[in-house]
Amino acid sequence: MSVNETADTGPAATGRTGEETAGGGETAGGAHLDWDALRDRARDAMARAYAPYSGFPVGAAALVADGRTVTGCNVENASYGVGLCAECGLVSELIATGGGRLVAFTCVGGDGTVVAPCGRCRQLLWEHGGADLLVEAPSGIRPLADLLADAFGPQQLAR
């Protein structure tokens, strides 16, 4: 399969490029991550966004622990509160294609550059990736725990 297919096990999971940042070669389950390929998938998703009100399309892509790549785009609505962030679409695709654990995530905005997920979406990503999910932010690649301090998750409900 190619990196452009939904159930990707290709370069985003195992490839290596000179564009790796924040420590030069993050790994997920021992495989080097191709952040360029993951970013390209996010840009492809962004091209399908529905953003007639803000004019700010967003695309997201994530690597799943089993090697698949899932994507999502924002979908706005005239009733602004009903709009969906790209991360919502990404998690919907994750669940619809068999679930799993997110291990690496990136998100791009209108001009194709990396943007940080909003607070709501960081919480959503925590549920499906946890503290160790690698998140590409404008400041570099960091574990989600660094971007969502004192996160609320299933463990708190089990108490």
C-alpha positions in Angstrom: 0.0 0.0 0.0 1.1 3.6 -0.6 1.2 6.4 2.0 -1.9 7.8 0.3 -4.1 4.9 1.2 -6.1 4.9 4.4 -4.8 1.6 5.8 -1.3 2.7 5.3 1.7 0.7 6.5 4.2 2.4 4.3 6.6 5.4 4.6 4.8 7.3 7.3 5.3 4.3 9.6 8.8 3.1 8.5 10.4 5.7 6.2 13.0 8.1 7.3 13.7 11.6 6.0 16.0 14.5 6.7 13.0 16.5 8.0 12.7 14.7 11.3 12.7 17.2 14.2 12.8 17.4 17.9 15.5 14.8 18.6 15.9 13.7 15.0 14.1 10.4 14.6 11.2 9.9 17.0 10.0 6.3 16.9 6.7 4.6 17.4 7.0 1.0 18.3 10.6 1.0 17.0 9.7 2.4 13.5 11.2 5.7 12.5 8.5 8.2 11.6 8.3 10.0 8.3 6.8 13.3 9.4 6.9 14.6 5.8 4.6 11.8 4.6 2.3 12.3 7.6 2.2 16.1 6.9 1.4 15.3 3.2 -1.6 13.2 4.3 -2.8 16.0 6.5 -2.5 18.4 3.6 -4.5 16.0 1.4 -7.2 15.9 4.0 -7.2 19.7 4.3 -8.0 19.9 0.6 -11.3 18.2 1.4 -12.2 20.5 4.3 -15.5 22.4 4.3 -14.7 25.8 5.7 -17.0 28.4 4.0 -17.4 30.5 7.2 -13.9 30.9 8.6 -12.1 30.3 5.3 -9.5 28.3 7.4 -9.4 24.7 6.2 -7.6 22.3 8.5 -6.4 18.7 7.9 -5.1 16.2 10.4 -3.2 12.9 10.0 -2.1 10.3 12.5 -0.2 7.1 12.6 -1.9 4.2 14.3 0.1 1.6 16.3 -0.7 -1.1 13.7 0.8 1.0 10.9 -2.4 2.5 9.5 -2.7 6.2 8.8 -6.0 8.0 9.5 -7.0 11.5 8.5 -9.6 14.1 9.1 -10.6 17.6 8.0 -12.7 20.3 9.6 -16.4 20.6 8.7 -18.0 23.9 9.5 -21.7 24.6 9.9 -23.9 27.8 9.8 -24.6 27.0 13.4 -21.0 27.5 14.5 -21.1 25.3 17.5 -22.0 22.3 15.4 -18.8 22.5 13.4 -16.3 19.7 13.7 -12.5 20.0 14.0 -10.3 17.9 11.8 -9.3 15.8 14.8 -13.0 14.7 15.2 -13.0 13.4 11.7 -9.7 11.7 12.3 -10.9 9.9 15.4 -14.1 8.9 13.6 -12.0 7.3 10.8 -9.9 5.6 13.5 -12.9 4.0 15.1 -14.7 3.2 11.8 -11.6 1.4 10.5 -11.1 -0.9 13.5 -9.9 1.4 16.3 -6.4 1.3 17.8 -3.9 3.5 19.5 -2.6 6.8 17.9 1.2 7.1 18.1 2.0 10.2 16.0 -0.2 13.1 15.0 0.1 16.3 12.9 -2.3 19.0 11.9 -2.0 21.7 9.2 -3.9 24.9 8.6 -4.9 27.0 5.6 -1.4 27.6 4.1 -0.3 24.0 4.8 1.9 24.7 7.8 1.7 22.9 11.1 -0.8 24.2 13.6 -1.4 23.0 17.2 -4.6 21.2 18.1 -7.0 23.2 20.2 -7.5 22.3 23.9 -10.7 20.3 23.1 -8.9 18.3 20.5 -6.0 17.6 22.7 -8.4 16.0 25.1 -9.9 14.0 22.3 -6.4 12.9 21.2 -5.6 11.9 24.8 -8.4 9.4 24.8 -7.1 7.6 21.7 -3.3 8.2 22.0 -2.5 8.9 25.7 0.4 10.7 27.2 3.0 9.3 24.9 1.3 10.3 21.6 3.8 12.3 19.6 2.3 15.6 18.5 3.9 17.8 15.9 3.3 21.4 17.0 4.7 24.6 15.5 7.3 24.5 18.3 8.4 20.9 17.5 7.4 17.4 18.2 6.5 16.6 21.8 4.5 14.0 23.7 0.9 14.9 24.3 1.5 15.0 28.0 3.6 18.1 27.5 0.7 19.8 25.7 -2.1 18.8 28.0 -1.0 18.9 31.6 -3.0 17.1 34.2 -5.2 15.5 31.6 -8.5 13.9 32.4 -8.9 10.4 31.1 -10.5 7.0 31.7 -8.3 6.4 34.7 -10.1 9.2 36.6 -13.5 7.6 35.9 -12.2 4.3 37.3 -11.6 5.8 40.7 
